[in-house]
C-alpha cells in the first residue's frame, strides 16, 4: 500500500494557519474590558448620566432672601439710644476718632451753602449708587438738616448690613445753634472702600425706596397730617409702649419700632398711613422698613408727638 508521505507537512501547515488566525484575532481585541470605536462611531452603551457631578454638590446653593426677616433682624436688635447722638460736644469728639467718616445726606445745593468740616456729601437718593464710598469697618456719622433724612438713611443702610453707623439728628441746624461754624469749601476726602457685599435682593428693595423718594422725603407738616387724618388716614405711633400710654395722638395705633415686622402688628394697608414718634427720628427709621415690608402707603410726620402737643392739639391718655 502506498503511503501519503505529505501528511505531516499538511498537518504542520494547518497548525501554522490556525496560529496566525488566533494571533490576528487577539490583536483586534483591545486591552482590558473597553471596546474600541472608530472615529464618529456611536457607543451604544454611552447613555446620559443623570447623576450630578460631585463637584456640583460642593457648590453653595443660593437661597432666596426673606425681606421680612431682614427688617426684623434690624428692627428687633436696635439698641437703647436708637443709634444716635444728640449732644454736639460728643458728636464733635466722635469726628476726631481716627478714620471716622461724616456722611451728609442733604442735597448738593444745601451742602454747598454750608456743612460741617470734613463731611462728604451723598444725597440720600444717590446712596444706592455710592455704597463703595461708605465703609463698613470705620465709624460713620450720618447727618442732614434736622434728622429726618438722617433717620431714613440710617435705617436703609442698617438693613443693608451696615452696623457701624451713628446719627446726629440735630443736623446742621443743631451744629449752628451751638455756635459752631459751617464751611463752604470742598467736601472731605472721598475713598473707595469697595463693594460692601449687600445681598442683591436687599440692595434692590432698599435702593428702590431711596432712589424714588418724593419731594419732601415722605414728610408731612402738622397741617398736612391733620388734613390726612380728616380724610381717613391712619396714625401709627412707633414709640415704646410706656411712651404711648403716657399720651398719644387720638386714634393712633401703637406699633413699637422694634416690632414693626411682627405679622401680628395691625398696620393698615387699605388707607394712607402716617408714622410718628416723639420727635421724628424714629419715624424716619421706621419709614424705609415699612416700605420694604410692602407698606407703600406709609408716610411720616417729622414734627411728631412733640410738635403735635406744642400746637395744643388733642392728646389721648
Secondary structure as UniProt FT lines:
FT   TURN            5..6
FT   HELIX           7..28
FT   TURN            32..33
FT   TURN            39..40
FT   TURN            44..45
FT   HELIX           54..58
FT   HELIX           67..75
FT   TURN            76..77
FT   TURN            80..83
FT   HELIX           88..95
FT   TURN            98..99
FT   STRAND          101..104
FT   HELIX           108..113
FT   TURN            117..118
FT   STRAND          120..121
FT   HELIX           124..129
FT   HELIX           131..133
FT   STRAND          140..143
FT   HELIX           148..159
FT   TURN            160..161
FT   STRAND          165..167
FT   TURN            169..170
FT   HELIX           171..177
FT   TURN            178..179
FT   HELIX           200..211
FT   TURN            215..218
FT   HELIX           222..230
FT   TURN            231..232
FT   STRAND          234..237
FT   HELIX           241..245
FT   STRAND          248..249
FT   TURN            250..251
FT   STRAND          253..254
FT   HELIX           257..259
FT   TURN            260..261
FT   TURN            263..264
FT   STRAND          273..276
FT   HELIX           281..292
FT   TURN            293..294
FT   TURN            296..297
FT   STRAND          298..300
FT   TURN            302..303
FT   HELIX           304..310
FT   TURN            311..312
FT   STRAND          315..316
//
